[in-house]
Amino acid sequence: MSDAAPVPSLPTPPAAGRSNAAVLALCQGLFTCAISIDLTLTGLTGYQLAPDKSLATLPFALITVAGAIVTWFASFLLQKIGRRAGFTLGALFGAAGGAISVWSVWHDHFWMFCVGTACVGVFQAFAQYYRLAAADSVAGPLKSRAISIVLTGGVVAAVLGPALASWSRDLFAPVLFAGAYLMVALLGLASALLVFSLYRNVEPAAQEASGAADLPPRPLAVIARQPIFIAALANNVVGSVSMMFVMTAAPLAAVACMHSIDDGANVIQWHMVGMYAPSLFAGALIARFGLARMLFAGMAMNCIAALVAMASTALPAFYAALFCLGVGWNFMFVGGTTLLAQSYRPSERARAQGAGEFLRYAATALATLAAGPALAHFGWSTLNAAMLPVVALAVLMTLWWVLAGRQRGAAGVAA
């Protein structure tokens, strides 16, 4: 029977998708802990090591710059060598970055410290694909839940990371901060071992759609013109830009409004709880109320955050505004990622994900850099007001996707 028909490829087993989501949630937690340490201490360490104090923020900036540069290439590498190997490589970069930072602090070497933080930026670039890998491992109705599971890894880590930074920074006193960067190295190594040991490469569940696996890849311009891709990009980019723009300025604004430095730090911790805690139920809410409603709920939370911040500079207003901002980001980010995972054919995965993540990363980096000058020149209230038209743009792009879907449905019924 040599001319027997070939055995068709099997769809992704549900158990493999759930297992991968759990593994990636743990990896997300380890990554969030590591990056929290780096983001908490890198500005201070750069100031301590810099030969010219005007260079003090360069190591911090290199985390974002290196991540933005690598994001596009990471997408294609993950497709070429497999996500298991790619995520392992990314985590090893994080471990190497932490180890180089330890050596640099110990030997008072600023430029090697810059190399170390750039390596952590590479780790960050690969880690951005954890949620998309989980989404690709399951069928369409389960994608939002898989994304939410991955993001739950940040719930504990969002609080544990800064606490770990505080505990470990004097571990090798009098060499300040060396112990904290050792924690970054160990967390990166633990993530590499975890993903290499337990993660399974599986074919994207989108291939379950009839004939999808056999369709040729379309040009990126064609993919990007789809209403679903534009809505995905609008929610991911606007949600991240508004969150980072306001979050970066919030501690400075709190201190300027006569609150203490500790108050500013506590506001950010409360904000991070708002960012990650909804992941425990965001997928279930999307399944119950629908993706569009949850996206609009996220935009509404962002608007509420801006209005609360504009109304008062009392400490409770900072807490309420930053918490609402975190919840809004979560709903938009989970929903936007779900849309992105549904916008491409399996053969288009690398280019579609790479383009979406690069644009989000670049826009977020610009928002982070602009937050300080915007606060200094225009003030806290105006800074928050500036986010309202940006969120309105996301509303319009999402409405376009909703209306396009209804038109397709009506055409299908008419046919």
Secondary structure as the mmCIF struct_conf table of DSSP 4:
data_model
#
loop_
_struct_conf.conf_type_id
_struct_conf.id
_struct_conf.beg_label_comp_id
_struct_conf.beg_label_asym_id
_struct_conf.beg_label_seq_id
_struct_conf.end_label_comp_id
_struct_conf.end_label_asym_id
_struct_conf.end_label_seq_id
TURN_TY1_P TURN_TY1_P1 SER A 2 ASP A 3
HELX_LH_PP_P HELX_LH_PP_P1 ALA A 4 PRO A 13
HELX_RH_AL_P HELX_RH_AL_P1 PRO A 14 LEU A 49
BEND BEND1 PRO A 51 ASP A 52
HELX_RH_3T_P HELX_RH_3T_P1 LYS A 53 LEU A 55
TURN_TY1_P TURN_TY1_P2 ALA A 56 THR A 57
HELX_RH_AL_P HELX_RH_AL_P2 LEU A 58 ILE A 81
HELX_RH_AL_P HELX_RH_AL_P3 ARG A 83 HIS A 107
TURN_TY1_P TURN_TY1_P3 ASP A 108 ASP A 108
HELX_RH_AL_P HELX_RH_AL_P4 PHE A 110 ALA A 127
TURN_TY1_P TURN_TY1_P4 GLN A 128 TYR A 129
HELX_RH_AL_P HELX_RH_AL_P5 TYR A 130 ASP A 136
TURN_TY1_P TURN_TY1_P5 SER A 137 SER A 137
BEND BEND2 VAL A 138 VAL A 138
HELX_RH_3T_P HELX_RH_3T_P2 GLY A 140 LEU A 142
HELX_RH_AL_P HELX_RH_AL_P6 LYS A 143 SER A 168
TURN_TY1_P TURN_TY1_P6 ARG A 169 PRO A 174
BEND BEND3 VAL A 175 VAL A 175
TURN_TY1_P TURN_TY1_P7 LEU A 176 PHE A 177
HELX_RH_AL_P HELX_RH_AL_P7 ALA A 178 LEU A 198
HELX_RH_3T_P HELX_RH_3T_P3 ALA A 205 GLU A 208
BEND BEND4 ALA A 209 ALA A 209
TURN_TY1_P TURN_TY1_P8 SER A 210 GLY A 211
HELX_RH_3T_P HELX_RH_3T_P4 ALA A 212 ASP A 214
BEND BEND5 LEU A 215 LEU A 215
HELX_LH_PP_P HELX_LH_PP_P2 PRO A 216 PRO A 219
HELX_RH_AL_P HELX_RH_AL_P8 LEU A 220 ALA A 224
TURN_TY1_P TURN_TY1_P9 ARG A 225 ARG A 225
BEND BEND6 GLN A 226 GLN A 226
HELX_RH_AL_P HELX_RH_AL_P9 PRO A 227 ALA A 256
TURN_TY1_P TURN_TY1_P10 CYS A 257 MET A 258
HELX_RH_AL_P HELX_RH_AL_P10 ILE A 261 TYR A 276
HELX_RH_3T_P HELX_RH_3T_P5 ALA A 277 LEU A 280
TURN_TY1_P TURN_TY1_P11 PHE A 281 PHE A 281
HELX_RH_AL_P HELX_RH_AL_P11 ALA A 282 PHE A 289
HELX_RH_AL_P HELX_RH_AL_P12 LEU A 291 ALA A 311
BEND BEND7 ALA A 314 ALA A 314
HELX_RH_AL_P HELX_RH_AL_P13 LEU A 315 ALA A 341
TURN_TY1_P TURN_TY1_P12 GLN A 342 GLN A 342
BEND BEND8 SER A 343 TYR A 344
HELX_RH_3T_P HELX_RH_3T_P6 PRO A 346 GLU A 348
HELX_RH_AL_P HELX_RH_AL_P14 ARG A 349 PHE A 378
HELX_RH_AL_P HELX_RH_AL_P15 TRP A 380 ALA A 385
TURN_TY1_P TURN_TY1_P13 ALA A 386 ALA A 386
HELX_RH_AL_P HELX_RH_AL_P16 MET A 387 ALA A 414
#
